[in-house]
Amino acid sequence: MSARPGELDAAIARARQSWRAPRRLTLSAWAERYFVLSAETAAEPGRWRALPYQRGILDAITDPDVTYVTVMKSARVGYTISLSAAIGYFIHQDPSSILVVQPTVDDAKNFSKETIAPMLRDVPVLAQVVFRDLEERGKGPKDPSSTLTHKAFPGGVLSLVGANSGTGFRRVSRRVIMFDEVDAYPPSAGAEGDPIALGMKRAEYFWNRKIIAGSTPLVAGSSRIEEMFEAGDRRRYYVPCPHCGHFDILAFNAKSDRGHVMRWPEGRPEEAAFECRGNGCVIEESSKRSMLEAGEWRADDEFDGHASFHIWSAYSLSPNATWGQIAAEFLAAKRGGTEKLKTFVNATLGETWKDRGEAPEWERLYQRRETYAIGSVPAGPIVLTAGVDVQKDRLVFEIVGWAPNKESWSVDAGELYGDTALEATWAQLDALLSRAYPGADGREMLISMLAVDAGYNTQIVYGWARQHPMSRVIACKGVSGARMLVATPSPVDITVRGRRMQRGYKVWPVGVDLAKGELYGWLRFARDDGDPPPGYCHFPEYGEEYFRQLTAEHLVTVANRRTGRVRLEWQVLPNRENHHLDARIYARAAVAVLGIDRLAPVPRAKSSAPASSPPPEPPPPEPREQRRGGWLGGRRGGWLGGRRR
């Protein structure tokens, strides 16, 4: 029986339709149609609806005219969910080779287990995709980390690597590169170099490459995400006043000439609202959703292929990001000192913390010296560390006592004179290391950790440090622009084949810019009638030169002659030396390695009783063989590492 002409045409049309490729969706449209939140990653699992400000970021990722997408953001704005949706899109809708770079290898594995695996299970269109686990070069066939971080799918591959390991960037080419939390990256991926440059190089042969970077910013002048944001077109989300219609951004304060500004009555942060920049209207929290729906992204600069966005928690519809909660967080951070205020600026405002550029006045520090004896430990410290700066003709040292809240007491400071190429000079440092310091309670304390600068006479420093266990003596090198106070130590010993010995001696990179900014913030603290604030620095009756050196540097703005970009740089003031400043920085690095930053602060006692726990028992004299992890308990990460917040 022959088919009628109309029926045949309809059959052919249906056949053509079945073979036609599906219409390419934008990322926001794909997420609205397909994306699902998993119970492991969301307070309200189920179908996801992108917020208005998220749609602009999502669609920039799939815009063919956009090569680079940068998001400088606070917490609680849904960036991780947006990144997950982008990964799902490039698996289902636009199969591509994808490289996701997390700050560390452990972060990459955790992201795979806690975010990627639930997404592949719960998003229906991704659950239908057949994945094949790949083995990573250099790992055994039974190593489970390969299956976590390398997965192939039809048309592409998904690799998750850590920015602290250069091996993840080798011998791979990927069209889509996603950098997550870039301000937490170490300055170098092992010994391979800058992890962002390494990641971008993996996509250089793709004409349609996508480079996506997002992070909470940290310190101005060394923030990678701020640098990348400034290199783009700098988009901000403008919302209309619900009363007069004036469009502007949401601003926490009135520092600039734009932005609806947050205000609240004295003592009542729960009543926080925004004041309209145009006509002074009061914008209540109840208008937030409608404002977001009517809002739009506007750029401050011309678009040249790089879309960069800034978003902060005032735009979030999270129940934990109300305007009243943000105001209350600010007041609590202001009471808590510099560190808490820095966290608020970074994590809530999504802005970099700007260290004050001027050095503290050495005269003011000199005038507030205290009367405890040099070489003795007052009540308060629970541990002693030492920092040593190496010069050609002397070793400059400082011994510092630390309380759990990072309040510090300088115990001793000075110079050990002699040619630092000679063993006799280093014998003086041996004697200093073995010296016991009398405490206020009658007990003696030893130096728990000594950090020595390896930037000068490097091999001689390594040779001396090798004579002591790394649980008590570490060699350090200052690193400018680092985003961590102390980074993962790097091996320095090599085999006869020129390869680094992973179990050989290691040097610890120290973020000197971060450490100096932190120290100078502490030095500006004033002591009121009550207890000193966390981080307050006590000094005995040293001479003037010590304080001149401690405050010998300041932040200056330096412009790159080739690119025109500016950055902040620490420079020594004219006619000043900075050796005691360096020694203090290394003493701070030593206590960081011991784990003080992971401790919960302990309030000082109000009575005349000792203000802290008694110091630990001293180690055996001149130990040579130690348990891994240190002489107090052998816990991984230093003896303070067992106590966590």
C-alpha positions as CSV (number, residue, x, y, z in Angstrom):
1,M,0.0,0.0,0.0
2,S,1.6,3.3,-1.1
3,A,1.8,6.2,1.3
4,R,0.1,9.5,0.4
5,P,2.5,12.3,-0.5
6,G,1.5,14.3,2.6
7,E,2.2,11.4,4.9
8,L,5.6,10.8,3.3
9,D,6.6,14.4,3.7
10,A,5.6,14.3,7.4
11,A,7.6,11.1,8.0
12,I,10.7,12.6,6.4
13,A,10.3,15.7,8.5
14,R,10.0,13.6,11.7
15,A,13.2,11.7,10.7
16,R,15.1,14.9,10.0
17,Q,14.0,16.3,13.3
18,S,15.1,13.2,15.2
19,W,18.6,13.5,13.7
20,R,18.9,17.3,14.2
21,A,21.2,18.4,16.9
22,P,19.5,19.9,19.9
23,R,19.4,23.7,20.0
24,R,22.3,25.1,22.0
25,L,21.1,26.7,25.2
26,T,22.7,29.4,27.2
27,L,24.1,28.3,30.5
28,S,21.4,30.0,32.6
29,A,18.7,28.4,30.4
30,W,20.4,25.0,30.7
31,A,20.6,25.3,34.4
32,E,16.9,26.4,34.7
33,R,15.9,23.3,32.7
34,Y,18.2,20.6,33.9
35,F,20.3,21.5,36.9
36,V,19.5,19.9,40.3
37,L,21.0,20.6,43.7
38,S,22.1,17.6,45.7
39,A,21.4,17.0,49.4
40,E,25.2,17.0,50.1
41,T,25.7,20.5,48.8
42,A,22.5,22.4,49.4
43,A,20.2,23.3,52.3
44,E,17.2,22.9,49.9
45,P,18.0,20.1,47.4
46,G,16.0,19.9,44.2
47,R,15.6,22.0,41.0
48,W,17.8,25.1,41.0
49,R,16.6,28.5,40.0
50,A,19.4,31.0,39.3
51,L,19.3,34.4,41.0
52,P,19.1,37.4,38.6
53,Y,22.8,38.4,39.2
54,Q,23.9,34.8,38.7
55,R,22.3,34.6,35.2
56,G,24.6,37.3,33.9
57,I,27.7,35.4,35.1
58,L,26.4,32.1,33.8
59,D,25.6,33.5,30.4
60,A,29.0,35.2,30.1
61,I,30.6,31.7,30.4
62,T,28.8,30.4,27.3
63,D,28.9,33.7,25.3
64,P,31.1,32.9,22.3
65,D,32.5,36.5,22.4
66,V,33.8,36.0,25.9
67,T,37.1,34.3,26.4
68,Y,37.8,35.2,30.1
69,V,35.3,35.3,32.9
70,T,36.5,36.6,36.3
71,V,34.4,36.7,39.5
72,M,35.6,38.6,42.5
73,K,33.1,37.7,45.1
74,S,32.1,37.3,48.8
75,A,30.8,34.2,50.4
76,R,27.1,33.3,50.2
77,V,26.6,34.4,46.6
78,G,26.3,30.9,45.1
79,Y,29.5,30.9,43.1
80,T,30.4,27.2,43.7
81,I,26.9,26.2,42.5
82,S,27.4,28.3,39.4
83,L,30.7,26.7,38.8
84,S,29.2,23.2,39.2
85,A,26.4,24.1,36.7
86,A,29.1,25.2,34.2
87,I,30.8,21.9,34.5
88,G,27.5,20.1,34.0
89,Y,26.8,22.2,30.9
90,F,30.2,21.4,29.3
91,I,29.6,17.7,29.9
92,H,26.0,17.6,28.5
93,Q,25.4,20.5,26.2
94,D,28.8,21.3,24.8
95,P,31.2,18.3,25.4
96,S,34.6,19.7,26.1
97,S,37.9,19.0,27.8
98,I,37.8,20.6,31.2
99,L,40.5,21.4,33.8
100,V,39.4,22.5,37.3
101,V,42.1,23.9,39.5
102,Q,41.6,23.9,43.3
103,P,44.1,25.4,45.8
104,T,45.4,22.0,46.8
105,V,45.3,18.4,45.6
106,D,43.2,17.6,48.7
107,D,40.8,20.3,47.8
108,A,40.5,18.8,44.3
109,K,39.7,15.4,45.7
110,N,37.2,16.8,48.2
111,F,35.5,18.9,45.4
112,S,35.2,15.7,43.3
113,K,33.7,13.6,46.2
114,E,31.4,16.3,47.7
115,T,30.3,18.3,44.7
116,I,31.0,16.5,41.3
117,A,30.0,13.0,42.3
118,P,26.5,14.0,43.8
119,M,25.9,16.2,40.7
120,L,26.6,13.4,38.3
121,R,24.3,11.2,40.3
122,D,21.3,13.6,40.8
123,V,21.2,15.7,37.6
124,P,19.1,13.4,35.3
125,V,20.8,14.3,32.0
126,L,24.2,13.8,33.6
127,A,23.3,10.5,35.2
128,Q,22.7,9.1,31.6
129,V,26.3,10.0,30.6
130,V,28.8,7.1,30.6
131,F,32.0,8.1,32.4
132,R,35.3,6.3,32.3
133,D,37.9,6.7,35.0
134,L,41.4,7.5,33.8
135,E,44.6,6.6,35.4
136,E,47.0,9.5,36.1
137,R,50.5,9.2,34.9
138,G,52.9,8.2,37.7
139,K,50.2,6.6,39.9
140,G,49.7,2.9,40.4
141,P,46.6,1.2,38.8
142,K,45.0,0.8,42.3
143,D,45.5,4.4,43.3
144,P,41.9,5.7,44.0
145,S,42.9,9.4,43.6
146,S,43.0,8.9,39.8
147,T,39.4,7.9,39.7
148,L,38.4,10.9,41.7
149,T,40.2,13.6,39.7
150,H,40.2,12.3,36.1
151,K,37.1,11.2,34.3
152,A,36.5,10.8,30.5
153,F,33.0,11.1,28.9
154,P,31.8,11.1,25.3
155,G,33.5,14.1,23.6
156,G,35.6,15.3,26.6
157,V,37.4,14.8,29.8
158,L,37.2,16.3,33.3
159,S,40.4,16.7,35.3
160,L,40.6,18.2,38.8
161,V,44.0,19.2,40.0
162,G,45.6,21.1,42.9
163,A,47.5,24.4,42.4
164,N,50.2,23.2,44.8
165,S,51.3,20.4,42.5
166,G,52.9,20.9,39.1
167,T,52.3,17.4,37.9
168,G,48.6,18.0,37.3
169,F,49.4,20.6,34.6
170,R,51.8,18.4,32.6
171,R,51.1,16.9,29.2
172,V,47.4,17.9,29.1
173,S,45.4,20.2,26.8
174,R,42.1,21.5,27.9
175,R,39.6,23.9,26.2
176,V,37.9,25.0,29.4
177,I,40.0,26.0,32.4
178,M,38.3,26.8,35.7
179,F,40.3,28.4,38.6
180,D,38.6,28.2,42.0
181,E,39.6,30.4,45.0
182,V,42.7,31.7,43.2
183,D,43.8,33.9,46.1
184,A,44.4,30.7,48.1
185,Y,46.8,29.4,45.5
186,P,50.5,29.1,46.5
187,P,52.9,31.2,44.5
188,S,54.3,28.2,42.7
189,A,52.8,24.8,41.7
190,G,55.6,22.8,43.4
191,A,58.7,23.7,41.4
192,E,56.8,24.3,38.2
193,G,55.9,28.0,38.5
194,D,52.8,30.1,38.7
195,P,49.7,27.8,38.7
196,I,47.5,30.3,36.9
197,A,50.0,30.7,34.1
198,L,50.4,26.9,33.9
199,G,46.7,26.4,33.7
200,M,46.2,29.1,31.0
201,K,49.0,27.5,28.9
202,R,47.0,24.3,28.8
203,A,44.3,26.0,26.6
204,E,46.5,28.1,24.3
205,Y,45.9,26.0,21.2
206,F,42.1,26.2,21.4
207,W,40.5,29.0,19.3
208,N,37.3,28.8,21.5
209,R,39.0,28.4,24.9
210,K,37.2,29.5,28.1
211,I,39.2,30.8,31.1
212,I,37.0,31.1,34.2
213,A,38.4,32.3,37.5
214,G,36.7,33.1,40.8
215,S,37.7,33.8,44.4
216,T,37.2,35.6,47.6
217,P,39.9,38.3,47.5
218,L,42.4,38.6,50.3
219,V,45.2,41.3,50.5
220,A,45.4,44.3,48.3
221,G,48.5,44.5,46.2
222,S,48.9,40.7,46.2
223,S,45.4,39.5,45.3
224,R,45.3,37.6,42.0
225,I,41.6,37.8,41.7
226,E,41.6,41.6,42.1
227,E,44.3,41.9,39.5
228,M,42.2,39.7,37.1
229,F,39.0,41.7,37.9
230,E,40.8,45.0,37.1
231,A,42.0,43.5,33.8
232,G,38.4,42.9,32.6
233,D,35.6,45.3,32.0
234,R,34.7,45.5,35.7
235,R,30.9,44.8,35.8
236,R,28.8,45.6,38.9
237,Y,25.2,44.8,39.5
238,Y,23.0,47.9,39.5
239,V,19.5,47.8,41.1
240,P,16.7,50.4,41.1
241,C,15.5,52.2,44.2
242,P,12.0,50.8,44.7
243,H,10.7,54.3,45.5
244,C,12.3,56.7,42.9
245,G,13.8,54.2,40.4
246,H,17.4,55.5,40.7
247,F,19.8,52.8,39.5
248,D,23.0,52.1,41.5
249,I,25.0,49.4,43.1
250,L,24.7,48.3,46.7
251,A,27.6,49.7,48.8
252,F,28.5,49.0,52.4
253,N,29.7,52.5,53.0
254,A,30.0,55.9,51.3
255,K,33.7,55.6,50.3
256,S,33.0,56.3,46.6
257,D,30.6,58.6,44.8
258,R,28.2,55.9,43.8
259,G,26.1,53.2,45.5
260,H,23.0,52.9,47.7
261,V,24.7,53.0,51.1
262,M,23.9,50.7,54.1
263,R,22.7,52.5,57.2
264,W,21.3,51.4,60.6
265,P,20.3,53.1,63.8
266,E,22.9,53.3,66.6
267,G,22.9,50.0,68.5
268,R,20.2,48.4,66.3
269,P,22.0,46.6,63.4
270,E,18.9,44.4,62.8
271,E,17.2,47.4,61.3
272,A,19.8,47.9,58.6
273,A,18.6,49.3,55.3
274,F,20.0,51.1,52.3
275,E,19.9,54.8,51.6
276,C,19.2,55.6,48.0
277,R,22.0,57.5,46.4
278,G,19.7,59.5,44.2
279,N,17.1,60.9,46.6
280,G,17.9,59.6,50.0
281,C,14.9,57.1,50.0
282,V,15.0,54.3,52.6
283,I,15.3,50.9,50.9
284,E,14.0,48.1,53.1
285,E,15.1,44.4,53.0
286,S,11.6,43.5,51.8
287,S,12.4,45.1,48.4
288,K,15.5,43.1,47.8
289,R,14.0,40.4,45.5
290,S,12.1,42.8,43.3
291,M,15.2,45.0,43.0
292,L,17.3,42.0,42.0
293,E,14.8,41.0,39.3
294,A,14.9,44.5,37.9
295,G,18.7,44.9,38.1
296,E,21.3,44.6,35.5
297,W,25.1,44.3,35.1
298,R,26.9,47.4,34.0
299,A,30.6,47.6,33.0
300,D,33.1,50.4,34.0
301,D,35.3,49.7,31.0
302,E,35.1,48.6,27.4
303,F,34.7,44.9,26.7
304,D,37.7,43.3,25.0
305,G,36.8,39.6,25.5
306,H,37.2,39.6,29.3
307,A,34.0,39.9,31.4
308,S,34.8,40.5,35.0
309,F,32.2,40.7,37.8
310,H,32.1,41.9,41.4
311,I,29.3,40.7,43.7
312,W,29.0,40.7,47.5
313,S,26.7,39.2,50.1
314,A,24.2,42.1,50.3
315,Y,22.8,40.8,47.0
316,S,22.3,37.3,48.3
317,L,18.9,35.9,49.1
318,S,20.4,33.5,51.6
319,P,18.6,33.5,55.0
320,N,22.0,33.9,56.5
321,A,22.8,37.1,54.5
322,T,20.1,39.5,55.5
323,W,21.2,43.2,55.7
324,G,20.7,43.1,59.5
325,Q,23.0,40.1,59.8
326,I,25.7,41.8,57.7
327,A,25.5,44.9,59.9
328,A,25.8,42.7,63.0
329,E,28.7,40.8,61.6
330,F,30.5,44.1,61.0
331,L,30.1,45.3,64.5
332,A,31.3,42.0,65.9
333,A,34.3,42.0,63.6
334,K,35.1,45.6,64.7
335,R,35.1,44.5,68.3
336,G,37.2,41.4,67.5
337,G,40.2,43.2,66.1
338,T,42.1,43.4,62.9
339,E,41.9,39.7,61.9
340,K,38.1,39.5,62.3
341,L,37.7,42.8,60.5
342,K,39.9,41.5,57.6
343,T,37.7,38.4,57.4
344,F,34.6,40.5,57.2
345,V,36.0,42.7,54.4
346,N,37.1,39.6,52.4
347,A,34.3,37.1,53.0
348,T,31.3,39.5,53.4
349,L,32.1,42.5,51.3
350,G,34.1,40.6,48.7
351,E,36.9,43.2,48.8
352,T,40.6,43.1,49.4
353,W,42.0,44.1,52.7
354,K,44.2,47.2,52.4
355,D,47.1,47.4,54.8
356,R,47.9,50.9,55.9
357,G,51.0,51.9,54.0
358,E,52.7,54.0,56.6
359,A,55.0,52.4,59.1
360,P,54.2,52.7,62.8
361,E,56.2,55.4,64.5
362,W,59.2,53.9,66.2
363,E,59.1,56.6,68.9
364,R,55.7,55.6,70.1
365,L,56.7,51.9,70.4
366,Y,59.9,53.0,72.2
367,Q,57.8,55.0,74.7
368,R,55.5,52.2,75.6
369,R,58.2,49.7,76.5
370,E,57.6,47.6,79.6
371,T,59.7,46.8,82.6
372,Y,60.1,43.0,82.4
373,A,63.7,41.9,82.2
374,I,65.3,41.2,78.8
375,G,65.8,37.4,78.6
376,S,62.9,36.5,80.9
377,V,59.4,35.3,80.0
378,P,56.5,37.3,81.5
379,A,53.2,35.7,82.4
380,G,51.2,35.0,79.2
381,P,53.2,33.1,76.6
382,I,52.7,29.4,76.1
383,V,55.5,28.9,73.6
384,L,58.7,30.5,72.5
385,T,59.9,30.8,68.9
386,A,63.0,32.4,67.3
387,G,63.6,34.1,64.0
388,V,67.1,34.6,62.6
389,D,68.1,36.9,59.8
390,V,71.4,36.0,58.1
391,Q,73.9,38.7,57.1
392,K,77.5,38.5,55.9
393,D,79.0,39.4,59.2
394,R,76.3,38.6,61.8
395,L,73.2,36.7,62.7
396,V,70.3,39.0,63.8
397,F,67.9,37.2,66.1
398,E,64.7,37.7,68.1
399,I,63.0,35.4,70.6
400,V,59.3,35.9,70.9
401,G,56.7,34.4,73.4
402,W,53.2,33.8,72.1
403,A,49.8,33.5,73.7
404,P,47.0,31.5,71.9
405,N,45.4,34.8,70.6
406,K,48.7,35.8,69.1
407,E,49.5,38.4,71.7
408,S,53.3,38.4,71.8
409,W,56.1,39.3,74.1
410,S,59.6,40.0,72.8
411,V,61.9,38.0,75.1
412,D,65.3,38.8,73.7
413,A,66.8,40.4,70.5
414,G,70.3,41.0,69.4
415,E,73.2,40.1,67.0
416,L,75.7,37.2,67.0
417,Y,78.8,38.7,65.3
418,G,81.1,36.8,63.1
419,D,81.5,35.7,59.4
420,T,78.5,33.6,58.7
421,A,80.6,31.4,56.4
422,L,82.4,30.1,59.5
423,E,81.2,27.3,61.9
424,A,82.2,29.4,65.0
425,T,79.5,31.9,64.2
426,W,76.9,29.2,63.9
427,A,78.1,27.7,67.2
428,Q,76.8,30.8,68.9
429,L,73.4,30.1,67.4
430,D,73.6,26.5,68.7
431,A,74.1,28.0,72.2
432,L,71.2,30.3,71.8
433,L,68.9,27.5,70.7
434,S,69.8,25.4,73.8
435,R,69.4,28.3,76.2
436,A,66.6,28.1,78.8
437,Y,64.6,31.2,79.6
438,P,63.2,31.8,83.1
439,G,59.4,32.3,83.3
440,A,57.2,34.3,85.6
441,D,56.1,31.1,87.4
442,G,59.6,29.9,88.1
443,R,59.7,27.4,85.3
444,E,62.1,27.5,82.4
445,M,61.1,27.6,78.7
446,L,63.1,26.5,75.7
447,I,62.7,27.7,72.1
448,S,60.2,25.4,70.6
449,M,60.8,26.3,66.9
450,L,63.6,28.4,65.3
451,A,63.2,29.7,61.7
452,V,66.3,30.9,60.0
453,D,66.5,32.9,56.8
454,A,68.1,30.9,53.9
455,G,68.2,33.8,51.4
456,Y,71.9,34.5,52.1
457,N,74.7,31.9,52.4
458,T,72.0,29.4,51.5
459,Q,73.9,26.2,51.5
460,I,75.6,27.1,54.8
461,V,72.2,27.7,56.3
462,Y,71.0,24.4,55.0
463,G,74.1,22.6,56.4
464,W,73.5,24.1,59.9
465,A,69.8,23.5,59.9
466,R,70.3,19.8,58.9
467,Q,72.0,19.3,62.2
468,H,68.7,19.8,64.0
469,P,65.4,18.1,63.7
470,M,62.9,19.8,61.4
471,S,60.5,19.7,64.2
472,R,62.6,22.4,65.9
473,V,64.6,24.2,63.2
474,I,63.3,25.2,59.8
475,A,65.0,27.1,57.0
476,C,62.9,29.7,55.3
477,K,62.9,32.0,52.3
478,G,60.8,35.1,52.0
479,V,58.4,35.2,49.0
480,S,56.9,38.5,47.8
481,G,53.4,38.4,46.6
482,A,52.6,35.1,48.3
483,R,49.0,34.5,49.3
484,M,49.7,32.4,52.4
485,L,51.7,33.2,55.5
486,V,53.6,29.9,55.3
487,A,53.3,27.7,52.3
488,T,54.1,24.0,51.8
489,P,57.8,23.4,52.1
490,S,59.8,22.5,49.0
491,P,62.5,19.9,48.7
492,V,66.0,21.3,48.0
493,D,68.2,18.1,48.0
494,I,68.7,16.5,44.5
495,T,69.7,13.1,43.4
496,V,72.6,12.3,41.0
497,R,70.1,12.4,38.2
498,G,69.2,16.0,39.1
499,R,65.8,15.2,40.6
500,R,64.5,16.6,43.8
501,M,64.5,14.2,46.8
502,Q,61.0,14.3,48.2
503,R,62.3,13.0,51.5
504,G,65.3,15.3,51.6
505,Y,65.7,18.6,53.3
506,K,63.0,21.2,52.7
507,V,62.8,25.0,52.7
508,W,59.6,26.8,53.9
509,P,58.3,29.7,51.8
510,V,57.2,32.7,53.9
511,G,54.7,35.3,52.6
512,V,56.7,38.3,53.9
513,D,54.1,40.8,52.5
514,L,51.3,39.2,54.5
515,A,53.4,38.9,57.6
516,K,54.6,42.5,57.5
517,G,51.0,43.8,57.0
518,E,49.8,41.7,59.9
519,L,52.7,42.8,62.2
520,Y,52.2,46.5,61.4
521,G,48.5,46.2,62.1
522,W,49.4,44.7,65.5
523,L,52.0,47.4,66.2
524,R,49.3,50.1,65.8
525,F,47.2,48.7,68.6
526,A,46.8,50.9,71.7
527,R,46.5,49.4,75.1
528,D,43.5,50.7,77.1
529,D,42.8,50.2,80.7
530,G,41.5,46.7,79.9
531,D,43.2,43.6,78.4
532,P,45.3,44.2,75.3
533,P,43.6,43.2,72.1
534,P,44.6,39.9,70.3
535,G,47.9,40.4,68.5
536,Y,49.1,43.1,70.8
537,C,53.0,43.3,70.9
538,H,54.9,43.7,74.2
539,F,58.5,44.9,74.3
540,P,61.1,45.1,77.1
541,E,63.5,48.1,77.4
542,Y,65.4,47.7,74.1
543,G,67.4,50.5,72.7
544,E,66.2,52.9,69.9
545,E,67.8,51.0,67.1
546,Y,65.7,47.9,67.6
547,F,62.5,49.9,67.1
548,R,63.9,51.8,64.1
549,Q,64.6,48.5,62.4
550,L,61.3,47.0,63.4
551,T,59.5,49.8,61.6
552,A,61.9,50.3,58.8
553,E,59.6,49.4,55.8
554,H,56.5,51.0,54.3
555,L,54.1,50.2,51.5
556,V,54.5,52.1,48.3
557,T,52.6,52.0,45.0
558,V,54.8,50.9,42.1
559,A,53.7,51.1,38.5
560,N,54.8,48.6,35.9
561,R,56.4,50.6,33.0
562,R,55.4,48.1,30.4
563,T,51.8,47.3,31.3
564,G,50.9,50.4,33.3
565,R,49.4,48.3,36.2
566,V,50.1,49.3,39.7
567,R,50.9,47.2,42.7
568,L,51.8,47.7,46.3
569,E,55.4,46.9,47.4
570,W,57.2,46.9,50.7
571,Q,60.3,49.1,50.6
572,V,62.9,50.1,53.2
573,L,62.8,53.7,54.4
574,P,65.9,55.8,53.6
575,N,68.8,55.4,56.0
576,R,67.2,52.5,57.9
577,E,68.1,48.8,58.3
578,N,65.4,46.2,58.6
579,H,67.1,43.1,60.1
580,H,65.1,43.0,63.3
581,L,61.9,43.3,61.2
582,D,63.0,40.2,59.2
583,A,63.9,38.3,62.4
584,R,60.4,39.1,63.8
585,I,58.7,37.9,60.6
586,Y,60.6,34.6,60.8
587,A,59.6,34.1,64.5
588,R,56.0,34.6,63.4
589,A,56.5,32.0,60.6
590,A,57.9,29.6,63.2
591,V,54.8,29.8,65.4
592,A,52.6,29.5,62.4
593,V,54.3,26.2,61.6
594,L,53.6,25.1,65.1
595,G,49.9,25.7,64.5
596,I,49.0,28.8,66.5
597,D,46.6,30.0,63.7
598,R,44.5,26.9,64.3
599,L,44.0,27.6,68.0
600,A,40.9,29.1,69.5
601,P,41.9,32.3,71.4
602,V,42.0,32.0,75.2
603,P,41.0,35.1,77.1
604,R,43.6,36.4,79.5
605,A,42.9,35.9,83.2
606,K,41.5,38.8,85.2
607,S,43.2,37.8,88.4
608,S,46.8,38.0,89.4
609,A,47.2,34.3,88.7
610,P,49.3,33.3,85.7
611,A,47.4,34.3,82.6
612,S,47.9,31.2,80.6
613,S,48.6,27.5,80.8
614,P,52.1,26.5,82.1
615,P,54.7,26.2,79.4
616,P,55.3,22.7,78.0
617,E,58.0,20.4,79.3
618,P,61.3,21.1,77.6
619,P,62.6,18.5,75.1
620,P,65.5,16.2,75.9
621,P,68.9,18.0,75.4
622,E,70.2,18.1,71.9
623,P,67.7,15.5,70.4
624,R,68.9,14.0,67.2
625,E,66.2,11.4,66.4
626,Q,62.6,12.5,66.8
627,R,59.2,11.1,66.1
628,R,57.7,12.6,62.9
629,G,55.6,15.7,63.8
630,G,57.6,17.2,66.7
631,W,58.8,16.4,70.2
632,L,55.5,17.2,71.8
633,G,53.1,14.4,70.9
634,G,54.3,13.7,67.4
635,R,51.0,15.1,66.0
636,R,51.0,16.0,62.4
637,G,51.3,19.7,61.7
638,G,53.3,20.6,64.8
639,W,52.6,20.3,68.5
640,L,49.9,23.0,68.5
641,G,48.2,21.2,65.6
642,G,46.1,18.9,67.8
643,R,44.0,21.8,69.0
644,R,41.6,23.1,66.4
645,R,38.9,25.7,66.4
